[in-house]
Each structure stands twice: as C-alpha cells, then as structure tokens.
Amino acid sequence: MANGNGDPVGFLMSMIFRMLVLTVAVTLIISACVTAIGGVVSNFSERKKRREALRKTTGAVPAEGFLADVRMADVPERSQKQFHYKLSVHYRDTSNTVRRALIGVVSKYPIAFQEGQSIPLRIFRQPLLQPLSDAYDPSRGADGRLPSVIAFRSWLGRPVDETGTVMREEDFVSVTMDLQQKIERSRKALLIWIIAGVIGNLLTIRMALLMIGADPYA
C-alpha cells in the first residue's frame, strides 16, 4: 500500500486528496447540470407561453372604429398619477354589423381622445380573456354612450375591451412586436444556457484531472 517512496502515509494522503478533488468535481458538475437544465426548462416554458400568446394574435382582423363617447374615469387618489380613459367604440364586424366595444385605457400621459375620432382596431377571432358576464348586455351602451361603470381590462399590459376580443391597432402592433422580440431573445438565451453548461462541465472536468495528476505528496 505504499507509494513509490515506500511512504504509506503519503500514499494515503494522496488518495484522500484525489477523492476530495473528485467529490468536489462531481458536485460542481451536478450543480452546473442542474442549473443549466433549470435554465433550459424555464426558457422553454417562457418561450412556449409567448408562442401561445403570439398564436392568439394570428388572424386578428383589422377594423375601423370611431369613438362614440369618451370620459375620464373616477379613480382612487393613489391612481391619479395616471390617466384613466373610458371609451365607447363603434365598429363594423366582418358581416358589416355595427358593434360596440367598451375599452378602459390607462396611460402615463394624456391622450387626445375626442368623440367622433377614427380609431383603428384589431378584432380577435377568439377572446384573449374570459368575457365578463355583462360584456354582451345590449342595454349597456346601446345608445353609444358609456355606462356609468366599465371594466378596465388588459392582456399582456395592453388594453382590451370587456369581451376580450377588441384592441386598438397601436396596442396590437406593440404587443406582437414585443412577443416576437422576447421569443428571439429567449432563443438566444437558450443557446447561451446550453453552451455555458457544456463549457462549465468541461472546464470542471479538466481542472479535476489536472489536480488529480498534481500529487503534492509525490
């Protein structure tokens, strides 16, 4: 059980040193793998959610609406640093039927909404959000005027109407571009996670081999 110099204590210390190095190396490799796998899984999950959200925007139909009524909403004092607009928007659907959408818009800056103003819209084939129970109530805003209360709803930070199917064109463009950019960034981040994991493991293995080969008790 002795080493080349006939020193059993030195041989034992050398073996302990090698085992410690291997243990540390294995621990680091496992940690790197877990971290990399976690990053990859998280990235895949986020990409999936964003792709599903982007698919919801596919086939949205452009429409030209006009503002039938515009009012400022009464909001709590803590929310008065923002501007809360209530909009009653009329538009024609694909069957040329006149519809109305009640949209609550929250903005950090004042917006020059005016009655009769033309406002480009996007109409989604399926609701982005679960429609509210009274969203299709014909008595609410049937005359074009705003009811006393409307719901302020948003999808990915962009205002949508109470049915979850109508969005302003500018918000539609903004949300689709944002989703596309985030999907592209997540694709690049995925490659970085994979490359970093591989390189990290290779370096750890290389360092372990070098340390094992450098016997301080030889």
Order of alpha helices (4+ residues) and beta strands (2+ residues): alpha-beta-beta-beta-beta-beta-beta-beta-alpha
